[in-house]
Amino acid sequence: MTILGTALGLVFYLLQVVSGESGYAENGDFDDAELDDYSFSCYSQLEVNGSQHLLTCAFDDPDINSTNLEFEICGALLDVNCLSFNKLQEMYFIKTKKFLLIGDSEICVKLERKSMTCRKMNIVKIVKPEAPFDVRVIYREAANDFVVTFNTSHLRKKYVKELMHEVAYRQEKKENNWMHVNLSSTKLMLLQRNLQPDAMYEIKVRSIPDTNYFEGFWSEWSPSFHFRTPETSIRGQMDPVALTISILSFFSVALVVILACVLWKKRIKPMVWPSLPDHKKTLEQLCKKPKKNLNVSFNPESFLDCQIHKVDGIQARDEAEGFLQDPLPSQPEESEKRRLREGMQGPNWPSEHPVFTPKTFIGESPFRCLAGNISVCDAPVLPSSRSPDCREGGKNGPLVHQDLLLGPGTTNSTLPSPFPFQSGILTLNPAAQGQPTLTSLGSSQEEAYVTMSSFYQNQ
Amino acid sequence: MFHVSFRYIFGIPPLILVLLPVASSDCDIGGKDGRVYQNVLMISIDDLDSMIDFDSNCLNNESNFFKKHSCGDNKEASFLYRAARKLKQFPKMNNSEDFNFHLSRVSQGTLQLLNCSSKVKGRKPPSLGEAQPTKNLEENKSVKEQKKLNDLCFLKILLQKIKTCWNKILRGAKEH
């Protein structure tokens, strides 16, 4: 029986203990829930009013009945053990200079002097800075950026001096699209190219302690500042001087390109890449054309219609003299002399060449031409200016040409002396049609006088 | 030979035991990283120094306190402890509220960082000075003023020495 009673007592006792742990009390209240209702959070603000500090606490549950509840802080105080909070609506605060700022304090919620809940806090670890103010945005057209400046009261404080600031800005049309920038100074540069032109922006700032000793929470946001970015036209305007210079440069380059394309073949390429001269063409260009229709060419085919008479022999000197002593009409002789002069003073005839009469002719003729046949044989090369013009050769009739070559006594000679002044006199018969006839002077066929004018006239 | 060994056995260990307290520090100091000193204590010391306006004559006033206590090697913590306890006497000098709060912060904050042995704590805190017998009210007033000036002068020097000692501690902590 005793054992049974003991057992029952134990059972009831266990039931009571278990029910008590589960939260069921006699009055129906939930003890654990009451403890949870008194949860609170606090933050401190140092030197908020001169050297006075502010500590603010509030319950996490806004619906709690805080009529008889009080807050008290103990520890880490100067010259006192504990301080009581003041109540303002649902907030509890204390303004004092008596914070030691070293070590932990204990903050308790008291109900009729009975501590309901306590929390250990360090005043320097729950610092909430004051909100920045006086946010300004200035546009710099020269630098194409926006200078953001703001002020904070912590610049003049002794304890919490170093803060980390956060600048948030957004375009007003785009909600919740905030851009964030962190900085430790109170000045920020926003580049114009990162913002939309001709748009309205909103910007605000907040702070948090950034020292190795003071820690805490973000401050409240500063009052927002609104600014408008400039329009695109202003942004896209170029300097008029630079614009003019760029247009002129463009047209200059285009003109140079066009001229280069047009004058490439005629002017530029021959200068840049000159062609190797052809000696034959060069020689032809160097020749002076005495007459318009003078055919100067090294091509034998161009002389197909020319009558080439072979000079077989050149008569001897004596025969030439004998020929000259034969009675000849003086007038024809004079006319011949005149014609000689004329012939010799042809368009291709340098005037400075003296006329040599047969009398002055001395020496053998290197020409060996047969009578009736004239050809350029064994004759040295004459200058190209003396090349025969087959079409004009026969116009002037038979002439007695004298040797053109100059002796050593002559001056002002521009023509080379291909051979010594010795040749026969070559006479041409005007009666022949296009065919100059050779009449040997006297008996000598070895001596003949060939003149350039005969080539002109006979052709 | 035998008496020589007795000398080493019975002579040297007691000598070590006697000298050990002299060589060791009576207090341990916290906050050697310098954060508490640089962010709280140094600010109050500088404010107090700016509040005390004295001429150079104050430097010539050598107190017995400084003759007895100095920030020697391995004695920094004990010196700070004694200096902090000395500072506790000054709030009663009828100064401004901010002055007293700064004074209390330096004193109380230093003591909170120190962990001294009971031997050091049990010593009687040094007094500022003995009261001089006065003849009449005027003389009493002048004596009080002179005492106040002397105390402020002593305080100025004490604050400088506290600052120097803290710098020495932090310098030694950086080297280690």
Interface residues (C-beta under 8 A of the other chain):
Chain A: S51 L78 D79 K97 K98 L100 L101 I102 G103 V124 K158 Y159 T211 N212 Y213 F214
Chain B: R35 V36 Q38 N39 V40 I43 D47 P91 E97 D98 F101 S104 R105 Q108 G109 Q112 L113
